[in-house]
Structures are given as C-alpha cells and as structure tokens.
C-alpha cells in the first residue's frame, strides 16, 4: 500500500480519473449515450445507423468497405446498420459497377428526408455541448482530437506498444 501511495505522490502511479484514454472514453460514452437516446426515441435509429446516414448524406453512394474506413466502425456493425436501414427503405443497395462482389449504398428519398429532419437536432446537441466553450477553445479541441486520433492510428499500426524512456 505504501508503494502505491509513493507512486501516486511522485506521479508514476496510474490513476484512472487522471488517465486520458479513460477520460476520453467516458466523455465519448456520455455524449454518444445522450444522442443515442434522442435518435432512438424520436427516429428509431441506432448510433451506427445515424453515422451511416450522415456519411451517405455527405459523401453520396459508398461501398460498405468505404463506410468502414470513413467511420472507423467494424464491418459487422456497418453491415447490421446497413441492413436495418435498407429494411426501412432509408438506404438503397445497388450493384457496384466495377466489383460484382460489392454493393453501393445510397440514401433513398426517404433517407434524405429523415437526414434533413435529424441534422438540425444533431447541430442543436453540438451547440448545447459546446455552449460553455469559447470559439477558440472549440477550434483547439477539434485540432487536438484530430491529432490524438492520428497518433492512435499510427500506434495501432505498430506491432509492439511504445517503449517508455
């Protein structure tokens, strides 16, 4: 017990509440949970379905592989989200012109209409979440999150965890 207290005092001990990956995860879960409840209650959508709708609204028709790369969701999650949206006729599926094994997913007119209804709500949630931050703080937060995501992607490509000096 004395060793743990000594490590905590000199900063070498792991404290979960001070551990940045944990704090990012907790914050992300809190925000996702809040938004998930709103999308589920009002529109019957899961978070993966919402993300898929957004990506297709922004980028147009994409293959499931392109959606996986764009959203960083796994293949199974994207597949399930796509199936649910196709079943609800919010997304259409057509054969890929260059790859007979692949399909292109695109919003149907009903999907576009639903996205147009949801987008203002999403922007309102974002505005409420950042209302206590100054514009320069929001810009800094977005830059820092992008940098953290890039470094995490680089580290994920490494075979071994980083070595500490």
BELURHU-V267888 format. One record per backbone hydrogen bond with DSSP energy under -1.0 kcal/mol. CO is the residue of the C=O (numbers start at 1). NH is the residue of the N-H. Records with the same first field share a line. If there is no record, write none. Layout:
# BELURHU-V267888
CO: NH ; NH
This chain:
# BELURHU-V267888
1: 5
2: 6
3: 7
4: 8
5: 9
6: 10
7: 12 ; 13
15: 18
16: 19
19: 23
20: 24
21: 25
22: 26
23: 27
24: 28
25: 29
26: 30
27: 31
28: 32
29: 33
30: 34
31: 35
32: 36
33: 37
34: 38
35: 39
36: 40
37: 41
38: 42
39: 43 ; 45
40: 44
46: 50
47: 51
48: 52
49: 53
50: 54
51: 55
52: 56
53: 57
54: 58
55: 59
56: 60
62: 105
63: 67
64: 68
65: 69
66: 70
67: 71
68: 72
74: 78
75: 79
76: 80
77: 81
78: 82
79: 83
80: 84
81: 85
82: 86
83: 87
84: 88
85: 90 ; 91
86: 89
90: 108
92: 106
94: 104
99: 102
102: 96
104: 94
105: 62
106: 92
108: 112
109: 113
110: 114
111: 115
112: 116
113: 117
114: 118
115: 119
118: 122
119: 123
120: 124
121: 125
122: 126
123: 127
124: 128
125: 129
126: 130
130: 133
134: 138
135: 139
136: 140
137: 141
138: 142
139: 143
140: 144
141: 145
142: 146
143: 147
144: 148
145: 149
146: 150
147: 151
148: 152
149: 153
150: 154
151: 155
152: 156
155: 158
